Amino acid sequence: MNENIRNIFGTTGFTEMSEVQKQAIPAILDGKSLFIQAKTGAGKTYAYLVPSVACVDPQSNDTQVLIIAPTRELAVQIGESADRICPHFNVHPVVCIGGLDIDRQINALRHRPHIIIGTPGRLNDLLQQDRIKLNQLRMIIMDEADQIISTGQKEEVHTLLTHVPSGIQMVALSATSHEEVMQFLPDNTEKLILHENRINERIDVRYVITENRQEILLHLLQHLPVTTAIVFTNYKEDANQISELLQNNRILSSAFSSYFEEKKRLSILKQFKDGKIRVLVATDAAARGLDISDVSHIIHYDLPMDIQTFIHRSGRSAHQGDTGMTILMGKDEKQISTYSDTCTPLSIDETYVCDLSTPYNKQETQNNTLKIRIHAGRKDKIRPKDVIGALCTIMNFNDIGTLEIQDTFSSVILLKRDITLPQRITIKGKSRKLSLWD
């Protein structure tokens, strides 16, 4: 693999390529069309961005890569990632989405971007106005392709595809399988399936049985080690009501609805990313494709409509090697069993009090943490729950932060510095060396 590509990962904050990146990048560089099914937070964005940018001819003024996203927020996030990568290749990207000034986007397109990132509706508008040219396109990427289908944007994508060269390389990415997605792709498309419609193994799945969801929701937020959290409702009216309830209880919260104007949505997202909003109360349509680190908890105030929605919701947590918790709130265990056969009841340490009335200071939190190394990893068939279970024998669960398992070792961020640690710890029946991170 191109050494320049490897070096780029150092600038993005990744210390090692994820499995999807290791497999997808060489295949895309080889010119193969791919359908990639991998869990949310697995590093899919860089898996296609790095090789697609590397394939661009910077000396040409033609648009060579088109990236289609189902939501404006996801398109913006992809654009931010592209801005970190493209300077290494002298490549120019532009984001085109609805809800923002189209004249500014048209002006940006006059600079002949090599890569266009956008939503189907806005891309079609610009195509009809003859503002974008796709006749020299080399590659099309559809991120969250299953969501493009489920949100009714299938016909708009079909229209876009009638304007691109035949035999073009295509890459579609999804967290869940979707047969209709394959209809967009060439017959010679290879499938890269890194998981089968199941939840990220770094996410702890728990449930609470209750008839009084509002009271229990407040109780959870007061006694869980929340950095930031997303509470899911099925209706925007409920999102507004729950957010108001949380605000009245001194919790930094905001509703997040697809009915908000785009500028307001982007402003709320920025505040959430910056820790100024601690709890986002969102509908499924609004939260699709969000890629935000430090989301420690997902709470399903309303149960998901189906298992795919459950996977997508839960995948908003545990990004970039983090661990997370997803909590289902139901009336009985029969309801809960629909979503997961590994779900266990949630127990709460009521002596722990979480203050969500103040912003989350990531830097300050990092200064109060302790990083440890456990000398066992994937090659030892170690799983996150094995490490967490072992650590819980010597410390409180609430003191365990980010967990990352590498081939030969595992790293853990502890949320307290004054923890007494043994030199060895037993994991899966074997004694493993434990040391402070150098």
C-alpha positions as CSV (number, residue, x, y, z in Angstrom):
1,M,0.0,0.0,0.0
2,N,1.2,3.5,-0.8
3,E,3.3,4.8,2.1
4,N,1.8,8.2,1.7
5,I,-1.6,6.7,2.5
6,R,-0.2,5.1,5.7
7,N,1.3,8.4,6.8
8,I,-2.1,10.1,6.4
9,F,-3.6,8.0,9.2
10,G,-1.1,9.5,11.6
11,T,-2.5,13.0,10.8
12,T,-6.1,11.8,11.4
13,G,-5.5,10.6,14.9
14,F,-5.6,6.9,14.2
15,T,-2.7,4.8,15.5
16,E,-3.7,1.7,13.5
17,M,-6.0,1.0,10.5
18,S,-9.3,-0.7,11.4
19,E,-10.2,-4.0,9.8
20,V,-12.5,-2.4,7.3
21,Q,-9.8,0.0,6.3
22,K,-7.2,-2.8,5.9
23,Q,-9.5,-4.7,3.5
24,A,-11.3,-1.9,1.7
25,I,-8.4,0.5,0.8
26,P,-6.4,-2.0,-1.3
27,A,-9.6,-3.1,-3.1
28,I,-10.7,0.4,-3.9
29,L,-7.2,1.3,-5.1
30,D,-7.4,-1.7,-7.3
31,G,-10.4,-0.2,-9.0
32,K,-12.9,-2.7,-7.6
33,S,-16.6,-1.9,-7.0
34,L,-17.5,-2.8,-3.4
35,F,-20.5,-3.3,-1.1
36,I,-19.2,-2.8,2.4
37,Q,-21.2,-3.8,5.4
38,A,-19.6,-2.9,8.6
39,K,-20.7,-1.7,12.0
40,T,-21.1,2.0,12.6
41,G,-17.9,3.5,14.1
42,A,-15.7,0.9,12.3
43,G,-13.8,3.6,10.4
44,K,-15.8,3.3,7.1
45,T,-15.4,7.0,6.2
46,Y,-11.7,6.9,5.9
47,A,-11.8,3.4,4.4
48,Y,-13.3,5.0,1.2
49,L,-12.1,8.6,1.5
50,V,-8.3,7.9,1.6
51,P,-8.2,5.6,-1.5
52,S,-10.7,7.7,-3.5
53,V,-8.8,10.9,-2.9
54,A,-5.6,9.1,-3.8
55,C,-7.1,8.0,-7.1
56,V,-7.9,11.6,-8.2
57,D,-5.7,13.3,-10.8
58,P,-5.0,16.8,-9.2
59,Q,-3.8,18.2,-12.5
60,S,-7.2,17.7,-14.0
61,N,-10.0,20.3,-13.5
62,D,-12.7,17.6,-13.8
63,T,-14.9,16.3,-11.0
64,Q,-13.7,12.8,-10.5
65,V,-15.4,11.5,-7.3
66,L,-19.0,11.9,-6.2
67,I,-19.9,11.0,-2.6
68,I,-23.7,10.7,-1.9
69,A,-25.0,10.9,1.7
70,P,-28.6,10.5,2.9
71,T,-28.5,13.5,5.3
72,R,-27.0,16.9,5.3
73,E,-25.3,16.4,8.6
74,L,-23.5,13.3,7.3
75,A,-22.4,15.1,4.2
76,V,-20.9,17.9,6.4
77,Q,-19.1,15.3,8.5
78,I,-17.7,13.6,5.4
79,G,-16.6,17.1,4.1
80,E,-14.8,17.8,7.4
81,S,-12.9,14.5,7.1
82,A,-12.1,15.2,3.4
83,D,-10.7,18.6,4.4
84,R,-8.2,16.8,6.7
85,I,-7.1,14.4,3.9
86,C,-7.2,16.3,0.7
87,P,-4.3,18.7,1.3
88,H,-2.0,15.7,1.3
89,F,-3.0,15.1,-2.4
90,N,-3.6,18.7,-3.6
91,V,-7.2,17.7,-4.1
92,H,-10.1,20.1,-3.8
93,P,-13.5,19.0,-2.2
94,V,-16.8,20.8,-2.1
95,V,-20.0,20.0,0.0
96,C,-23.4,20.6,-1.6
97,I,-26.4,20.2,0.6
98,G,-29.9,21.7,0.9
99,G,-30.9,24.1,3.6
100,L,-27.9,26.4,3.1
101,D,-27.3,29.2,0.6
102,I,-27.2,27.6,-2.9
103,D,-25.5,30.6,-4.4
104,R,-22.4,30.1,-2.2
105,Q,-22.3,26.5,-3.2
106,I,-22.6,27.4,-6.9
107,N,-19.7,29.8,-6.4
108,A,-17.6,27.1,-4.8
109,L,-18.4,24.8,-7.8
110,R,-16.8,27.4,-10.1
111,H,-13.5,26.5,-8.7
112,R,-13.8,23.0,-10.3
113,P,-13.7,20.7,-7.4
114,H,-12.2,17.2,-7.8
115,I,-14.6,15.8,-5.3
116,I,-18.3,16.7,-4.7
117,I,-20.0,15.5,-1.5
118,G,-23.7,16.0,-1.2
119,T,-27.3,14.9,-0.6
120,P,-29.3,13.5,-3.6
121,G,-31.8,16.4,-3.6
122,R,-29.3,19.2,-3.8
123,L,-27.1,17.3,-6.3
124,N,-30.0,16.9,-8.6
125,D,-30.9,20.6,-8.3
126,L,-27.4,21.6,-9.3
127,L,-27.3,19.0,-12.1
128,Q,-30.5,20.4,-13.6
129,Q,-29.0,23.9,-13.4
130,D,-26.0,22.6,-15.3
131,R,-23.8,23.6,-12.3
132,I,-22.1,20.2,-12.0
133,K,-20.6,18.0,-14.7
134,L,-20.4,14.2,-14.0
135,N,-19.2,13.0,-17.5
136,Q,-15.6,12.6,-16.3
137,L,-16.5,10.9,-13.0
138,R,-14.2,8.0,-12.0
139,M,-16.0,6.9,-8.8
140,I,-19.3,7.1,-7.0
141,I,-19.6,6.4,-3.3
142,M,-22.9,6.0,-1.5
143,D,-22.5,6.3,2.3
144,E,-25.2,4.9,4.6
145,A,-26.7,3.5,1.4
146,D,-29.5,1.6,3.2
147,Q,-30.6,4.9,4.7
148,I,-30.7,6.5,1.2
149,I,-33.2,3.7,0.3
150,S,-35.3,3.9,3.5
151,T,-35.6,7.7,3.4
152,G,-37.2,7.6,-0.1
153,Q,-34.2,9.1,-2.1
154,K,-33.9,6.1,-4.4
155,E,-35.3,7.8,-7.5
156,E,-33.1,10.8,-7.0
157,V,-30.0,8.6,-6.9
158,H,-31.2,6.8,-10.1
159,T,-31.4,10.2,-11.8
160,L,-27.9,11.0,-10.8
161,L,-26.6,7.7,-12.2
162,T,-28.0,8.4,-15.6
163,H,-25.5,11.2,-16.0
164,V,-22.3,9.3,-15.2
165,P,-20.1,7.2,-17.4
166,S,-21.0,3.6,-17.9
167,G,-18.8,1.0,-16.1
168,I,-17.8,3.5,-13.4
169,Q,-16.3,2.2,-10.1
170,M,-18.9,2.3,-7.3
171,V,-18.7,1.8,-3.6
172,A,-21.7,1.5,-1.3
173,L,-21.4,1.4,2.5
174,S,-24.0,0.3,5.1
175,A,-24.3,-0.8,8.7
176,T,-27.1,-3.2,7.7
177,S,-27.8,-5.4,4.7
178,H,-30.3,-4.1,2.1
179,E,-31.0,-6.0,-1.1
180,E,-32.2,-2.8,-2.9
181,V,-28.8,-1.3,-2.5
182,M,-27.3,-4.0,-4.7
183,Q,-29.5,-2.8,-7.6
184,F,-27.4,0.3,-7.9
185,L,-24.1,-1.5,-8.2
186,P,-22.4,-3.2,-11.1
187,D,-22.7,-7.0,-11.6
188,N,-19.0,-7.5,-10.7
189,T,-19.4,-5.8,-7.3
190,E,-17.5,-7.6,-4.5
191,K,-19.1,-7.8,-1.1
192,L,-17.0,-7.0,2.0
193,I,-19.1,-8.2,5.0
194,L,-17.4,-7.5,8.3
195,H,-20.5,-8.2,10.4
196,E,-24.0,-9.6,10.0
197,N,-26.7,-7.2,11.1
198,R,-25.5,-7.2,14.7
199,I,-24.5,-4.6,17.2
200,N,-20.9,-3.3,17.7
201,E,-19.2,-5.6,20.3
202,R,-17.8,-2.6,22.1
203,I,-21.4,-1.5,23.1
204,D,-22.9,-2.9,26.3
205,V,-26.6,-3.7,25.7
206,R,-28.8,-3.1,28.8
207,Y,-32.5,-2.7,29.5
208,V,-34.9,-1.2,32.0
209,I,-38.4,-2.3,32.6
210,T,-40.7,0.6,33.6
211,E,-44.1,2.2,33.3
212,N,-42.8,5.6,34.2
213,R,-40.2,6.4,31.5
214,Q,-39.8,10.1,32.3
215,E,-38.9,9.5,36.0
216,I,-36.5,6.6,35.1
217,L,-34.9,8.6,32.3
218,L,-34.0,11.4,34.8
219,H,-32.8,8.7,37.3
220,L,-30.5,7.2,34.6
221,L,-29.0,10.5,33.6
222,Q,-28.4,11.4,37.3
223,H,-26.5,8.2,38.2
224,L,-24.8,7.0,35.1
225,P,-21.2,8.1,34.1
226,V,-22.5,10.1,31.1
227,T,-20.0,12.2,29.0
228,T,-22.6,13.0,26.4
229,A,-25.8,11.0,25.5
230,I,-28.4,10.7,22.8
231,V,-32.0,9.9,23.9
232,F,-34.1,8.6,21.0
233,T,-37.8,9.2,20.5
234,N,-40.0,8.1,17.6
235,Y,-41.8,11.5,17.2
236,K,-40.5,15.1,17.1
237,E,-43.2,16.2,19.6
238,D,-41.8,13.8,22.1
239,A,-38.3,15.0,21.5
240,N,-39.3,18.6,22.3
241,Q,-41.2,17.5,25.4
242,I,-38.4,15.3,26.8
243,S,-35.8,18.0,26.1
244,E,-37.9,20.5,28.0
245,L,-38.2,18.1,30.9
246,L,-34.4,17.7,31.0
247,Q,-33.8,21.4,30.8
248,N,-36.2,21.9,33.7
249,N,-34.0,19.5,35.7
250,R,-30.8,21.5,35.0
251,I,-29.5,19.2,32.3
252,L,-27.8,20.8,29.3
253,S,-30.1,19.4,26.6
254,S,-31.6,20.1,23.2
255,A,-34.1,18.5,20.9
256,F,-32.8,17.6,17.5
257,S,-35.3,17.3,14.7
258,S,-35.3,17.1,11.0
259,Y,-37.9,19.8,11.0
260,F,-35.4,22.4,12.3
261,E,-33.8,24.7,9.8
262,E,-30.4,23.5,8.6
263,K,-28.5,26.3,10.3
264,K,-30.1,25.5,13.6
265,R,-29.4,21.8,13.3
266,L,-25.7,22.4,12.5
267,S,-25.5,24.8,15.5
268,I,-27.0,22.2,17.8
269,L,-24.6,19.6,16.5
270,K,-21.6,21.8,17.0
271,Q,-22.6,22.5,20.6
272,F,-23.1,18.8,21.2
273,K,-19.7,18.0,19.8
274,D,-18.1,20.7,21.9
275,G,-19.8,19.3,25.1
276,K,-21.9,22.4,25.6
277,I,-25.0,20.3,25.1
278,R,-24.7,17.1,27.2
279,V,-27.9,15.3,26.1
280,L,-29.3,15.3,22.6
281,V,-33.0,14.2,22.3
282,A,-33.4,13.1,18.7
283,T,-35.6,11.4,16.2
284,D,-34.2,8.7,14.0
285,A,-34.5,10.8,10.9
286,A,-32.5,13.6,12.5
287,A,-29.7,11.4,13.9
288,R,-28.9,9.2,10.9
289,G,-25.2,9.2,10.1
290,L,-24.0,11.3,13.1
291,D,-20.3,10.5,13.8
292,I,-19.5,12.1,17.1
293,S,-16.9,10.9,19.6
294,D,-17.4,10.7,23.3
295,V,-21.1,9.7,23.2
296,S,-21.1,7.3,26.1
297,H,-24.8,6.4,26.3
298,I,-27.7,5.8,23.9
299,I,-31.1,5.6,25.6
300,H,-34.1,4.3,23.6
301,Y,-36.9,6.3,25.3
302,D,-39.1,5.0,22.6
303,L,-38.3,1.5,21.4
304,P,-36.9,1.3,17.8
305,M,-39.3,0.4,15.0
306,D,-37.1,-2.6,13.9
307,I,-33.8,-4.2,14.5
308,Q,-32.0,-2.2,11.8
309,T,-33.1,1.0,13.5
310,F,-31.8,-0.4,16.8
311,I,-28.4,-1.1,15.2
312,H,-28.2,2.4,13.7
313,R,-29.2,4.1,16.9
314,S,-26.8,2.2,19.0
315,G,-24.0,2.8,16.5
316,R,-24.0,6.5,17.4
317,S,-21.9,5.4,20.4
318,A,-18.6,3.6,20.6
319,H,-16.9,5.5,17.8
320,Q,-13.1,5.5,17.1
321,G,-12.3,2.7,19.5
322,D,-14.5,3.9,22.4
323,T,-16.9,1.8,24.4
324,G,-20.5,2.7,24.9
325,M,-23.8,1.6,26.4
326,T,-27.2,1.3,24.8
327,I,-30.2,1.2,27.1
328,L,-33.7,0.0,26.0
329,M,-36.7,1.2,28.0
330,G,-39.6,-1.2,27.8
331,K,-42.8,-2.4,29.6
332,D,-41.7,-6.0,29.7
333,E,-38.9,-8.4,28.8
334,K,-40.8,-9.8,25.8
335,Q,-40.6,-6.4,24.2
336,I,-36.9,-6.1,24.9
337,S,-36.0,-9.6,23.6
338,T,-37.0,-8.5,20.0
339,Y,-33.8,-6.4,19.8
340,S,-31.1,-8.5,21.4
341,D,-30.6,-11.9,22.9
342,T,-27.6,-10.7,24.9
343,C,-29.4,-7.8,26.6
344,T,-29.1,-7.8,30.4
345,P,-30.8,-5.7,33.1
346,L,-29.2,-2.4,34.0
347,S,-28.1,-2.0,37.6
348,I,-27.4,1.6,38.8
349,D,-24.9,2.7,41.4
350,E,-27.0,5.4,43.1
351,T,-23.9,6.6,45.1
352,Y,-22.5,7.9,41.8
353,V,-23.9,11.4,40.9
354,C,-23.5,12.8,37.3
355,D,-23.6,16.5,36.9
356,L,-25.0,17.3,33.4
357,S,-25.6,21.0,34.3
358,T,-22.1,22.0,33.1
359,P,-20.4,21.6,29.8
360,Y,-18.2,18.5,29.2
361,N,-14.6,19.5,29.1
362,K,-12.8,16.8,27.1
363,Q,-9.3,18.2,27.8
364,E,-9.9,18.5,31.5
365,T,-11.3,15.0,31.6
366,Q,-8.3,13.6,29.8
367,N,-6.0,15.3,32.4
368,N,-7.8,13.4,35.1
369,T,-7.6,10.0,33.4
370,L,-5.1,7.2,33.5
371,K,-4.1,5.0,30.5
372,I,-3.2,1.4,31.1
373,R,-1.9,-1.4,28.9
374,I,-3.1,-5.0,29.2
375,H,-0.7,-7.5,27.5
376,A,-3.4,-9.5,25.7
377,G,-5.3,-8.6,22.5
378,R,-7.1,-10.0,19.5
379,K,-4.6,-12.7,18.9
380,D,-5.4,-14.0,22.4
381,K,-9.1,-14.0,21.3
382,I,-9.8,-11.2,23.9
383,R,-13.1,-9.4,23.5
384,P,-14.1,-6.0,25.1
385,K,-16.5,-7.7,27.5
386,D,-13.7,-10.0,28.7
387,V,-11.5,-6.9,29.6
388,I,-14.4,-5.0,31.2
389,G,-15.5,-8.0,33.2
390,A,-12.0,-8.5,34.5
391,L,-11.5,-4.8,35.4
392,C,-14.8,-4.8,37.3
393,T,-13.3,-7.2,39.8
394,I,-10.8,-4.5,40.9
395,M,-12.7,-1.3,40.3
396,N,-16.1,0.3,39.7
397,F,-17.6,-0.1,36.2
398,N,-18.1,3.7,36.2
399,D,-14.4,4.2,36.3
400,I,-13.8,2.4,33.0
401,G,-13.6,4.7,30.0
402,T,-12.3,4.1,26.4
403,L,-11.2,0.6,25.5
404,E,-9.2,-0.4,22.4
405,I,-8.1,-3.9,21.6
406,Q,-5.1,-4.3,19.3
407,D,-3.5,-7.5,17.9
408,T,-1.2,-8.1,20.9
409,F,-2.4,-5.7,23.6
410,S,-5.4,-3.8,24.9
411,S,-5.4,-0.2,26.1
412,V,-7.9,1.2,28.6
413,I,-8.6,4.8,29.7
414,L,-9.5,4.9,33.4
415,L,-11.6,7.9,34.5
416,K,-9.7,8.2,37.8
417,R,-5.9,8.5,38.5
418,D,-6.0,7.4,42.1
419,I,-6.8,3.7,41.4
420,T,-4.6,1.1,42.9
421,L,-3.7,-1.4,40.2
422,P,-2.3,-4.9,40.4
423,Q,0.7,-6.0,38.3
424,R,-1.4,-8.8,36.8
425,I,-5.0,-9.4,36.1
426,T,-6.9,-12.6,35.2
427,I,-8.7,-12.5,31.8
428,K,-10.3,-15.6,30.3
429,G,-8.7,-17.8,32.9
430,K,-5.1,-16.6,32.3
431,S,-3.0,-14.2,34.2
432,R,-2.1,-11.1,32.1
433,K,0.4,-8.4,32.7
434,L,-1.0,-5.0,33.4
435,S,1.1,-1.8,33.2
436,L,0.8,2.0,32.9
437,W,0.9,3.3,29.4
438,D,4.4,4.7,28.6
